[in-house]
């Protein structure tokens, strides 16, 4: 897939930021977004998530439980259980490649 991140209707990204995101996607490496509250980190993450082929992960630790959310546009399976297995298999392979 050759789709490039270029911002969105709700997020205008600088050229440097677009290049950084696209390099991370091309290398299939994670991109850590840091910044002060109110600087647009969530808007940037949502904008990146809307780029096909990208994966956005979120960890929610509330109520004594940990929830792990994966937003992945590239999965085309409509059956929820089957999509979960596809994501699980691909995600394990992807994470193994990142952290090796």
Secondary structure, DSSP 4 states (H G I P E B T S, - for coil): --------SS----HHHHHHHHHHHHHT--------TTSSHHHHHHHHHTSTT-EEEEEEEETTEEEEEEEETT----SHHHHHHHHHHHHHHHHHHHH-
